[in-house]
Amino acid sequence: MLKRFILFLFFFCSLTSVKAQMKDWAAGFRVGEPGGFMIKRYLPNGKNAVEVNFGTYGGLWGTNRSYQNGSFQNIGFSISALYLWHRPTLVNSDLHYYYGAGPQFVSRNLFSDNSVFPETKRGLGAAGIAGLEYFPIDAPNLSFFAELGMYSEILPNPFFLHIQGGVGVKVNF
């Protein structure tokens, strides 16, 4: 199913007009924290977007990290929904900066200090992000991005902080 979806995206994007700009939708991959797949909807006002990310959590920063009465020693799962504000930079209209925030759900295995078996820990918090996105003229349906942000857990461990960020590519359609 995923292979068919990717093939459909590739075929669909190859048929669109040759013009470097934000389209209505984008889908892509991020290498970083959280890493994984994303889908983005650029809103009609041209200034905002909604982005949903799902993939790994704790893979780059915090694979072995103290948490409550134990430690994380693995990579978990994350899903987030971010509301973003986009603006072109003064340097180049194809280079945009963006920032935003939204809820994030995470799940990882916690190894307690007094147990050899892990327990699944789920958390809910807020994520904030800021980054740059480049829409090259020579690759009309692609955009490349780099971003940095923070996750602050609300439940069950208030103010547990985790650095986030990464680089990636999106196909705009």
Number of C-alpha atoms within 10 A of each C-alpha: 6 7 8 9 10 12 12 12 16 14 11 11 17 13 9 12 10 13 14 18 18 20 16 14 17 21 21 18 18 23 17 21 25 26 24 19 18 21 18 22 20 20 15 10 7 13 13 17 20 18 20 17 22 21 18 22 26 26 18 18 15 17 16 14 14 14 14 12 10 15 18 21 18 16 17 20 19 23 20 21 20 21 18 22 18 19 16 16 14 9 8 9 12 17 19 19 17 19 19 19 21 18 18 23 20 21 18 22 18 23 21 17 10 8 10 8 9 15 12 10 15 17 18 21 21 19 23 20 20 18 18 19 23 21 22 16 14 10 12 20 24 22 24 17 18 18 20 17 18 17 22 20 21 16 13 13 15 12 13 15 15 17 18 21 20 17 18 19 19 22 21 25 21
